Amino acid sequence: MKNYDVIIVGAGIIGCSIAYFLTEKGYSNVLVIDKGGIASDITGICPGGVRQQWGTEINCIMSKASTEFFKNINAYLEPEHEIKFREVGYLYTFHSEEAKRKYAQSVTLQNSLGIPTKFLSPLEAKEIVPGINESSFIASSFCETDGFADDAYHVTHSFAKAAKRKGVQFINDDVERIIVENGVVKGVYCKNRGSITCDKVVNAAGLGSKGLAKTAEIDLPINFEVRRILYTNRVTERILEPLLISFEMGFAAKQLTDGTIYLSYLGKDLQPPFNMFDFQLRAAEVGTEIFPPLTDLVIHSHVDGTYDSTPDHQAILGCVDGLPGYYQAVGMSGHGFMMSPAVGEAVATIVAEQTPKIDVSSLNYRRFKNNQLIFEPSVV
């Protein structure tokens, strides 16, 4: 049986990005395994937002690098159909002086790293989003280079196809466990194909990553958080170009390319399993206060997605001390898609035993043992 240099478990955006960047490092003897196929899980329903407005240095750096990749993604991946990345910005609203003061620290951090976020008055925000209720907030922040790649499914398949062109193989199977012999990773055991050997295994299994890691006696501190997104009827007029977010009100909304508006209520007072009537009512109440044009729309459908969240809402990247041959890119905490290029490049470089362009050592698994968590405040 063939022995692979690397097996990646998970064909979501993270696994496919890692596969692509491994080929950039000269790897071709790589196998990607996913029980449902490429982009079959959470990646496939991701709205595709790409933002750089974060509260920790590592996230700002990774998101800035990822945004640069998305701007030039067609040149890198050479997809069959053009990937449309639109720089329409993210607009945050602040409803108290305390919230504005706290976020000012993030703006200072972002600006120091070359991210052009700026504070706007309510009237300046209204110039960007004419329908916004300027009396409902006291200030806003806006980063004009934030944006969207509407079709996360297409982006993921484009990463996969670029990897395939350089020899990476993709198969559908259920990886039941990681094979460890004498403390060293030797491969994976699949439900249908049995044992497949390799030199290195990358756990990029998304919602399945915690269970998979446990088969190698690794306890990942991941909890699962449900997020619900509501979708309205299509609107011909472009009324909400940037993603509009209010952390205080627990609201987010964005108009997609096809005219549909998606929105969500993020308040802690409603917890899953969500009652659809209560959730829709609360989202409408909060949303129409900030953005009154929502009163003219009809909610047609909804999708529930799940975050694989860590205690500090940061990804877990790289090797695991004491388990040679095992690597992971897990616990994305809801921002896997937007940071996938930076994560893929960093993890692929670590697997290749080289030094990544971005130092992601602070996101290693050992931070939990060493009590060195890096709490990210700006999680939507």
Secondary structure, 3 states (H helix, E strand, C coil): CCCEEEEEECCCHHHHHHHHHHHHCCCCCEEEEECCCCCCCHHHHCCCEECCCCCCHHHHHHHHHHHHHHHCHHHHHCCCCCCCEECCCEEEEECCHHHHHHHHHHHHHHHHCCCCCEEECHHHHHHHCCCCCHHHCCEEEEECCCEEECCHHHHHHHHHHHHHCCCCEEEECCEEEEEEECCEEEEEEECCCEEEEEEEEEECCHHHHHHHHHCCCCCCCCEEEEEEEEEEEECCCCCCCCEEEECCCCEEEEECCCCEEEEEECCCCCCCCCCHHHHHHHHHHHHHHHCHHHHHCCEEEEEEEEEEECCCCCCEEEECCCCCCEEEEECCCCCHHHHHHHHHHHHHHHHCCCCCCCCCHHHCCHHHHCCCCCCCCCCC
